[in-house]
Amino acid sequence: MATVFLCLSNQFSSPKPTTPRFSQSKNFMYQTSLANPNPWQVICAMSSQFTQMTQHNGRRSANYQQSHWKFEFLQCLGNDVKHVQMENLEERARKVEEEVRRMINGADTEALRLLELIDEIQRLGLTYKFEKDIFKALEKTISLDENEKHISGLHATALSFRLLRQHGFEVSQDVFKRFKDKEGGFINELKGDMQGLLSLYEASYLGFEGETLLDEARAYSITHLKNNLKVGVNTEVKEQVSHALELPYHRGLNRLEARWFLEKYEPNESHHHILLELAKIDFNLVQVMYQKELRELSRWWSEMGLTSKLKFVRDRLMEVYFWVLGMAPRPQFSECRKAVTKTFALIGIIDDVYDVYGTLDELQLFTDAIERWDVNAMNTLPDYMKLCYLAVYNTVNDTCYSTLKAKGHNNMSYLTKSWCELCKAFLQEAKWSNNKIVPTFSKYLENASVSSSGLVRSSSNIFRLCNDLATSAAELETGETANSITCYMHEKDTSEEQAREELTNLIDAEWKKMNREFVSNSTLPKAFKEIAINMARVSHCMYQYEDGLGRPGYTTENKIKLLLIDPVPIN
């Protein structure tokens, strides 16, 4: 269903996003930080680390924990807006934006300082406001000769390399050859250069397949960054390095990274006051837009009533919206976010029907009904499936109507085909589990794969692999036999530890394919490519430490709180 999102993103996007007004909420008393998080109480139905399976009336139930995010709470988000105050802030933001634009386009700014300014803008989540200016500035740095660039050091070279590749420029890994010695290793002088090593580390994650120099750069930088941390560095550098080693910037969720960087940028004495001011205002204004979308979506979800009628399914609207937001954070994708949140929320329900509750005969009937795409097909289904079928049928039809009305595109055949393919894939996994069959690793991935561009296929594979790394133990408890880890262990006769290591290597390989595709494929719109890569990023975010969709714990809730509930303090 990944391609559903990408299709809708082009057709729901608006070139002129409207920015909502924002006011500080008096209700949000708890300030959360990525660096110093405040855990809050989670009501959980799990009696162990993973959900326990139970039987009721001959049916299985996964006993999923209830949603922490109540309807009444979501309806209150962003409701205390002070219009007059925010009109002044919006006007201030427009003026500051022009000042930042002049900074980027300054004729006398040296190349390294310009690159560092672009990096700060990007890390603060403001790239979407200055894309044309950034592109021109990067073109300018390419045209300069080495004497004019003043970027002979490792930090400058690595920063330039990373920014150019992130923005789609062709740049060779050979720029790092001059930092190698005669024996082929990196020169000794680099070992203590923390800024250079950190920039090299971040740049190495922009590598393509076959770029062994960047593979060596990653291993070298990780080794010496960790060694230097053991020896001792100042607190600011330690926080930056530790955060990067946890997950490189290129694989991090952009909006979450912006929130983290905001907290670290302000205490830095060399920060740009104007840039910081704009970043704070923009973060809060956009957050209120997200809150408005959540209020609308929670009303739709409540009216749908599936989680109250079907006790065996997950209620994960907030987590699904967070996922979708991670894929398409730009303000102009508001309609896209709402449409795809509805789609993904329903996918979660249908996934639970296939994984947990439905019999094989019922699942076959449901798959056939989806393939027919006829409202009368629901008459063949048991009552609980009629609710599911009609929810999917009506939501897809409403989405197609909205797209046709707004953009003149008819998506019906595409979306119904996608739902049919999804249900067939779910059915195949259900057959494997019911018959206690462990398929080959390649067959398992093929069943879960997406028929689309290489970029989307790689991103979808990363999602599948990250998901399995986080959920395999819980899935075994529910009786599922097919996931990446078990299939690989069974086929290769290896340990779980070896299987996990191989899956991690496969994730790296898919990232390299995506990096190449992003730079070399000029036929795909940039927004399309960005959303595809963001799906891989949100997969890392949601599954790095827990199953953030199926069994969200404190880590996921903390991230949601930072992006969707707690505003950035503004003096």
C-alpha positions in Angstrom: 0.0 0.0 0.0 3.0 2.3 0.0 2.3 3.3 -3.6 -1.2 4.4 -2.6 0.4 7.1 -0.5 2.7 8.2 -3.2 -0.1 8.4 -5.8 -2.3 10.4 -3.5 0.5 12.7 -2.5 0.7 14.1 -6.1 -3.0 14.5 -6.4 -3.9 16.0 -3.0 -0.9 18.4 -2.8 -1.5 22.1 -2.9 1.1 24.7 -4.1 -0.1 27.3 -1.5 -0.5 25.8 2.0 -2.4 27.8 4.5 -0.6 28.2 7.8 -2.8 28.0 10.9 -2.5 30.3 13.9 -0.9 29.0 17.1 -1.0 29.9 20.8 0.8 28.3 23.7 -1.5 25.9 25.5 -1.8 26.1 29.2 -2.9 22.5 29.3 0.5 21.1 28.3 2.3 21.2 31.6 4.8 18.4 30.8 7.8 19.4 28.7 9.3 16.4 27.0 12.8 16.2 25.5 14.5 13.8 23.2 17.6 14.3 25.2 15.9 14.2 28.7 12.6 12.6 28.2 9.9 12.5 30.9 8.2 9.1 31.0 4.5 9.2 31.6 2.1 6.5 32.8 1.0 4.0 30.2 -2.1 1.9 30.8 -1.2 -1.5 29.2 -3.1 -4.7 28.9 0.0 -6.8 28.4 1.1 -9.1 31.2 4.6 -9.6 29.7 6.8 -7.9 27.2 4.5 -9.1 24.4 0.8 -9.4 24.0 -0.7 -12.8 25.1 -3.0 -14.7 22.9 -6.3 -15.8 24.3 -9.3 -17.8 23.1 -12.9 -16.6 23.2 -15.7 -18.5 21.5 -13.2 -20.5 19.6 -11.6 -17.3 18.3 -8.1 -15.9 19.0 -7.6 -12.5 20.5 -4.3 -10.7 20.8 -5.4 -8.6 23.8 -4.0 -5.4 22.4 -3.5 -2.6 24.8 -6.1 0.2 24.7 -5.2 3.4 23.0 -3.6 6.0 25.3 -5.1 8.8 23.2 -8.7 9.3 24.1 -11.2 11.0 21.7 -11.9 13.9 24.2 -8.2 14.6 24.5 -7.6 14.7 20.7 -10.6 17.0 20.3 -9.0 19.5 22.7 -5.7 19.8 20.8 -5.1 23.3 19.4 -8.4 24.7 20.5 -7.0 27.5 22.7 -5.8 29.6 19.7 -5.4 33.3 20.3 -5.9 34.8 16.9 -4.7 38.4 17.4 -1.4 37.3 19.0 -0.8 34.8 16.2 -1.5 37.2 13.5 1.5 39.2 14.8 3.6 36.1 14.9 2.7 35.1 11.4 3.6 38.6 10.2 6.9 38.4 12.1 7.6 35.0 10.5 7.2 36.4 7.0 9.7 39.2 7.7 12.2 36.9 9.3 11.9 34.5 6.4 13.1 37.2 4.0 16.0 38.0 6.3 17.1 34.3 6.2 16.7 34.3 2.4 19.1 37.2 2.2 21.6 35.4 4.3 21.5 32.4 1.9 21.9 34.6 -1.1 24.6 36.8 0.3 27.3 37.3 -2.3 30.2 37.6 0.1 29.4 34.5 2.2 32.3 32.1 2.0 31.6 28.6 0.8 32.0 26.7 4.1 29.9 29.1 6.1 27.2 28.9 3.4 27.2 25.1 3.6 27.0 25.3 7.4 24.1 27.7 7.1 22.2 25.4 4.7 22.8 22.5 7.1 21.4 24.4 10.0 18.3 25.4 7.9 17.8 21.8 7.0 18.2 20.4 10.5 15.8 23.0 11.8 13.1 21.7 9.5 13.0 24.8 7.2 14.2 23.4 3.9 10.7 23.5 2.4 10.7 27.3 2.7 14.1 27.9 0.9 14.4 25.0 -1.6 15.1 27.2 -4.6 17.6 29.4 -2.7 19.4 26.3 -1.4 19.6 24.7 -4.8 21.1 27.9 -6.3 23.6 28.2 -3.4 24.8 24.6 -3.8 25.2 25.2 -7.6 27.3 28.2 -6.7 29.6 26.1 -4.5 30.1 23.6 -7.2 31.2 26.2 -9.7 33.9 27.6 -7.4 37.5 26.5 -7.7 39.4 24.9 -4.8 41.0 28.2 -3.7 37.6 30.0 -3.6 35.9 27.2 -1.7 38.1 27.2 1.3 36.8 23.7 2.1 40.0 21.7 2.1 39.4 20.1 5.5 37.6 16.8 6.2 34.6 18.5 7.8 34.0 20.8 4.9 34.5 18.1 2.3 32.2 15.7 4.0 29.5 18.3 4.6 29.6 19.5 1.0 29.4 15.9 -0.2 26.4 15.1 2.0 24.4 18.2 1.2 25.0 17.8 -2.6 23.8 14.2 -2.6 20.8 15.0 -0.3 19.7 17.6 -2.9 20.2 15.3 -5.9 23.6 16.5 -7.2 26.0 14.0 -8.8 29.2 14.0 -6.7 31.9 11.3 -6.6 33.2 9.5 -3.5 36.6 10.2 -4.9 36.6 13.6 -3.1 37.7 11.6 0.0 40.7 10.0 -1.7 43.0 12.8 -0.6 42.4 11.8 3.0 43.9 8.3 2.5 47.6 7.4 3.0 49.9 5.4 0.8 48.8 2.1 2.4 45.1 2.9 1.5 43.9 3.7 5.1 42.8 7.1 6.3 45.6 9.4 7.5 46.4 9.3 11.3 45.8 13.1 11.7 42.0 12.5 11.3 41.6 10.3 14.4 41.2 13.2 16.8 39.2 15.5 14.5 35.8 15.0 16.0 34.0 17.5 13.8 35.6 16.0 10.7 34.8 12.4 11.8 31.2 13.2 12.6 30.8 14.8 9.2 32.4 11.9 7.5 30.2 9.5 9.4 27.1 11.3 8.3 28.3 11.6 4.7 29.0 7.8 4.5 25.3 7.1 4.8 24.7 8.7 1.4 26.7 6.0 -0.3 25.7 4.0 -3.4 26.1 0.2 -4.0 29.8 -0.5 -4.8 31.2 2.6 -3.2 33.7 0.8 -1.0 35.5 4.0 0.0 32.4 5.2 1.7 32.0 1.8 3.4 35.5 2.2 4.7 34.7 5.8 5.8 31.8 4.7 7.8 33.7 1.9 9.7 36.7 4.3 10.3 34.6 7.2 11.6 32.5 4.9 13.9 35.6 3.4 15.4 37.3 6.6 16.2 34.2 8.5 17.3 33.5 5.8 19.8 37.2 5.8 20.9 37.2 9.6 21.4 34.0 9.3 23.5 35.7 6.9 25.8 38.7 9.2 26.2 36.4 12.2 26.9 35.0 15.2 25.0 32.9 18.2 26.1 29.2 17.7 26.8 28.0 19.4 23.6 30.1 17.3 21.3 29.3 14.1 23.2 25.5 14.7 22.8 25.9 15.4 19.1 28.0 12.3 18.5 25.9 10.0 20.7 22.7 11.1 18.9 24.3 10.6 15.5 25.6 7.1 16.4 22.1 6.1 17.6 20.7 6.8 14.1 22.4 8.8 11.3 20.8 12.1 10.3 20.0 10.8 6.8 17.9 8.0 8.2 16.2 10.1 10.9 12.7 11.4 10.8 13.1 15.0 9.6 10.5 16.6 11.8 11.7 14.7 14.9 15.3 15.7 14.1 14.3 19.3 13.8 12.8 19.2 17.3 16.0 17.7 18.7 18.2 20.2 16.9 16.1 23.1 18.1 16.8 22.2 21.7 20.6 21.9 21.0 20.8 24.9 18.7 19.6 27.6 21.1 22.3 27.1 23.8 25.0 27.3 21.1 26.6 30.8 21.3 27.2 30.9 17.5 23.6 30.3 16.5 21.7 32.7 14.2 19.1 34.4 16.3 16.9 35.1 13.3 17.1 31.5 12.1 16.2 30.2 15.5 13.2 32.6 15.8 11.9 31.5 12.5 12.3 27.8 13.3 10.4 28.1 16.6 7.5 30.0 15.1 7.3 27.7 12.1 7.4 24.5 14.2 4.5 25.7 16.3 2.4 27.0 13.4 2.7 23.7 11.5 2.0 21.7 14.7 -1.3 23.4 15.0 -2.1 22.4 11.4 -1.4 18.8 12.4 -3.6 19.2 15.5 -6.5 20.4 13.4 -6.1 17.4 11.1 -6.0 15.1 14.1 -9.3 16.5 15.4 -11.0 15.9 12.1 -9.6 12.4 11.8 -10.5 11.4 15.4 -14.1 12.4 14.7 -14.1 10.2 11.6 -12.5 7.3 13.5 -15.0 7.6 16.3 -18.0 7.7 13.9 -16.5 4.7 12.1 -16.9 2.7 15.3 -14.8 -0.3 14.3 -12.7 -0.4 17.5 -15.7 -0.4 19.7 -17.5 -3.1 17.7 -14.4 -5.3 17.1 -12.7 -5.9 20.4 -9.8 -7.9 18.8 -8.4 -5.1 16.7 -5.8 -2.4 17.5 -7.0 1.2 18.1 -4.0 3.1 16.7 -5.2 6.3 15.0 -2.7 8.5 16.7 0.3 6.3 15.9 -0.9 5.9 12.3 -1.2 9.6 11.9 2.3 10.0 13.3 3.5 7.5 10.7 1.8 9.3 7.8 3.1 12.7 9.1 6.6 11.3 9.0 6.2 10.4 5.4 4.7 13.7 4.3 5.4 16.5 6.8 5.1 19.4 4.4 2.1 21.7 5.1 0.8 21.4 1.5 0.2 17.7 1.9 -2.7 18.1 4.4 -5.4 16.4 2.3 -3.0 13.7 1.5 -2.2 13.0 5.1 -5.9 12.8 6.0 -6.7 10.4 3.1 -3.8 8.1 3.8 -4.3 8.1 7.6 -7.8 6.8 6.9 -6.4 4.2 4.5 -3.6 3.0 6.9 -5.9 2.9 9.9 -8.2 0.6 8.0 -5.3 -1.5 6.9 -4.4 -2.0 10.6 -7.9 -3.3 11.2 -7.9 -5.6 8.2 -4.4 -6.9 9.2 -5.8 -7.9 12.6 -8.7 -9.7 10.9 -6.3 -11.8 8.8 -3.6 -12.3 11.5 -5.7 -12.9 14.6 -9.4 -13.5 14.2 -10.7 -14.7 10.9 -10.9 -18.3 9.8 -9.3 -19.3 6.5 -12.8 -19.7 4.9 -13.9 -16.3 6.1 -10.6 -14.7 4.9 -11.1 -16.2 1.4 -14.6 -14.8 1.3 -13.4 -11.4 2.3 -10.6 -11.4 -0.3 -13.0 -12.4 -3.0 -15.4 -9.6 -1.9 -12.6 -7.0 -2.1 -11.7 -8.3 -5.6 -15.3 -8.0 -6.8 -15.6 -4.4 -5.3 -19.3 -4.6 -5.2 -21.4 -3.5 -2.2 -23.6 -6.6 -2.7 -20.5 -8.8 -2.1 -20.8 -8.0 1.6 -23.9 -10.3 1.8 -21.6 -13.3 1.6 -19.6 -12.2 4.7 -20.1 -12.8 8.5 -21.4 -9.8 10.4 -18.1 -8.6 11.8 -16.6 -8.7 8.3 -19.5 -6.7 6.8 -18.5 -3.8 9.1 -14.9 -4.1 7.8 -15.9 -4.4 4.2 -18.3 -1.5 4.2 -15.7 0.7 6.0 -13.1 0.0 3.4 -15.6 0.3 0.5 -17.0 3.6 1.6 -13.6 5.2 2.6 -12.0 4.3 -0.7 -15.0 5.6 -2.7 -15.0 8.8 -0.7 -11.2 9.3 -1.3 -11.7 8.7 -5.0 -14.5 11.2 -5.1 -12.5 13.9 -3.2 -9.5 13.3 -5.6 -11.7 13.6 -8.7 -13.4 16.7 -7.4 -10.2 18.5 -6.3 -7.7 17.4 -9.0 -9.7 15.7 -11.8 -7.9 12.3 -11.4 -9.8 9.1 -11.2 -8.0 6.7 -8.8 -10.7 4.1 -8.4 -9.1 1.3 -10.4 -5.7 1.9 -8.9 -6.8 1.9 -5.3 -9.1 -1.1 -5.6 -6.3 -3.0 -7.3 -4.0 -2.1 -4.4 -6.5 -3.3 -1.8 -7.0 -6.5 -3.7 -3.2 -7.2 -3.9 -2.9 -6.3 -0.2 -5.6 -8.8 0.9 -4.2 -11.5 -1.3 -0.8 -11.0 0.4 -2.5 -11.1 3.9 -4.4 -14.3 2.9 -1.2 -16.0 1.8 0.4 -15.2 5.2 -2.7 -16.5 6.9 -2.4 -19.8 5.0 1.2 -20.2 5.9 0.4 -19.6 9.6 -2.6 -21.9 9.7 -0.8 -24.7 7.9 2.4 -24.1 10.0 4.4 -23.5 6.8 7.7 -21.5 6.8 8.2 -20.2 3.3 11.6 -19.5 1.8 13.0 -16.0 2.6 12.8 -14.9 -1.0 9.1 -16.1 -1.3 8.2 -14.3 1.9 9.7 -11.0 0.7 8.2 -11.4 -2.7 4.7 -11.8 -1.1 5.3 -8.6 0.9 6.9 -6.6 -2.0 5.5 -3.7 -3.9 5.3 -3.6 -7.7 6.5 -0.1 -8.3 9.7 2.0 -9.0 13.0 0.8 -7.5 12.8 3.6 -5.0 9.4 2.6 -3.6 10.4 -1.1 -3.6 13.5 -0.5 -1.6 11.6 1.7 0.9 8.9 -0.9 1.3 11.5 -3.6 1.8 13.1 -1.5 4.6 9.7 -1.2 6.2 9.1 -4.9 6.1 12.6 -5.8 7.5 12.4 -3.1 10.2 9.0 -4.3 11.2 10.1 -7.9 11.4 13.1 -7.1 13.5 10.8 -5.4 16.0 7.8 -7.8 16.0 9.1 -11.3 15.3 8.9 -12.5 18.9 5.4 -11.2 19.4 4.2 -12.7 16.1 5.5 -16.1 17.1 3.2 -15.9 20.2 0.2 -15.2 18.0 1.0 -18.3 15.9 2.4 -16.7 12.8 5.2 -18.7 11.2 6.2 -16.3 8.4 8.5 -13.3 9.1 11.9 -12.4 7.7 13.8 -13.7 10.7 12.1 -17.1 10.9 12.2 -17.6 7.2 15.9 -16.8 7.0 16.8 -19.0 10.0 14.8 -21.9 8.5 16.3 -21.6 5.0 19.9 -20.9 6.0 20.0 -23.0 9.2 21.4 -20.0 11.1 20.9 -18.6 14.6 18.5 -15.7 15.3 21.5 -13.5 15.9 23.0 -14.2 12.5 19.6 -13.7 10.9 19.2 -10.3 12.5 22.6 -9.3 11.4 21.9 -10.3 7.8 18.6 -8.4 7.8 20.5 -5.3 9.0 22.9 -5.7 6.1 20.0 -6.0 3.7 18.5 -2.8 5.1 21.9 -1.0 4.4 21.8 -2.4 0.8 18.3 -1.1 0.2 19.3 2.3 1.5 22.2 2.4 -1.0 19.8 1.6 -3.8 17.5 4.4 -2.7 20.4 6.8 -2.5 21.4 6.0 -6.1 17.8 6.2 -7.4 17.2 9.6 -5.7 20.2 11.1 -7.5 20.0 9.4 -10.8 16.3 9.1 -11.5 15.2 12.4 -13.0 11.8 11.1 -14.2 10.2 11.0 -10.8 9.0 14.2 -9.1 11.2 15.2 -6.2 8.2 15.2 -3.8 7.5 11.6 -4.8 11.1 10.6 -4.1 11.1 12.4 -0.8 8.0 10.6 0.4 9.3 7.2 -0.6 12.5 7.8 1.3 10.6 9.2 4.3 8.7 5.9 4.5 12.0 4.2 5.2 12.9 6.9 7.8 9.6 6.5 9.7 10.1 2.7 9.7 13.4 3.2 11.6 11.7 5.6 13.9 8.8 3.4 14.8 10.6 0.1 15.0 14.1 0.9 16.3 13.3 0.2 20.0 9.8 -1.2 20.0 6.8 -2.0 17.8 5.6 1.5 17.6 2.4 0.6 15.7 1.3 -2.7 17.3 2.5 -2.2 20.9 3.5 1.4 21.3 5.3 2.1 24.6 6.9 5.1 26.2 9.4 5.7 23.4 6.7 6.1 20.7 4.5 8.1 23.0 7.3 10.5 23.8 8.0 11.1 20.1 4.3 11.7 19.4 4.2 14.1 22.3 7.1 16.1 21.0 5.7 16.5 17.5 2.0 16.8 18.1 1.3 17.9 21.6 4.1 19.9 23.2 4.8 23.3 21.4 8.3 24.8 21.4 8.6 27.5 24.1 8.7 30.9 22.5 9.9 33.9 24.5 
